[in-house]
Amino acid sequence: MATEKTASIPAYTILGVLLFAGLCGLGYQLAQSALQIKQLERTVEVKGLSEREVKADIAIWPITFSIADNDLSALYQSIQEKNTSVLEFLKNNGFTADEASVSAPSVVDKQAREYGNTSANARYRYTASSTITVYSSQVDKVRDTMIKIVELGQQGIPIAGDSYNTQFIYSKLNEIKPAMIEEATKSAREAANKFAKDSDSTLGKIKRANQGTFSIENRDAGTAHIKKVRVVSKVEYYLSD
């Protein structure tokens, strides 16, 4: 008589199934717990502002003049003489030789142009411009001397209008950055405390913070030597009941 064999499931298979089920259950519980924690997490994001007015500490002042002549040698001679007069003017007003630099002159020969016919009616064949640039930390002295530039005109040196396009630069930002960041962060915390108080909550620790970008602009068009430095910090705080 044949004996029937009963098929049996290996123990390791059963163990694997149970282990898999357990892991799935644990994963579900962890996911639910994380979701509940996330729902309970409350934060507030605020901005803090810090602004300061500072004086520029560097001035870049281009002094440009233009002349014309029909004799090229005379033109270059005139450029040299006028450059010397401008440098002497700067020296008399308290600037050193290191603070003034002379650029190579730009000379145009109107008869050498390959376009237009204006050269035939031009009074002078050659025109030239020369620029002497003052780069100085004596910002107030530059501003005072700019007013006296008419003295060069009285000497027959026609100063171009772009000579008044002076740049004023503030180069000491790193010196005031730490204090301004601290001030912006304090401002943000004050705003966060006000929000927490209004919502019957308690302000917690910082979750994340963004320092923000510093900007330097002229205070207004008439006082380019006065700069407005500004930074906005973003800070996110935890809230609790």
Beta strands, then each sheet from edge to edge (+ up, - down):
strand 1: 42-55
strand 2: 58-69
strand 3: 100-102
strand 4: 106-109
strand 5: 126-136
strand 6: 167-169
strand 7: 202-210
strand 8: 215-218
strand 9: 226-240
sheet 1: 1+ 9- 7+
sheet 2: 1+ 9- 8+
sheet 3: 3+ 5- 2+ 6-
sheet 4: 3+ 5- 4+
end
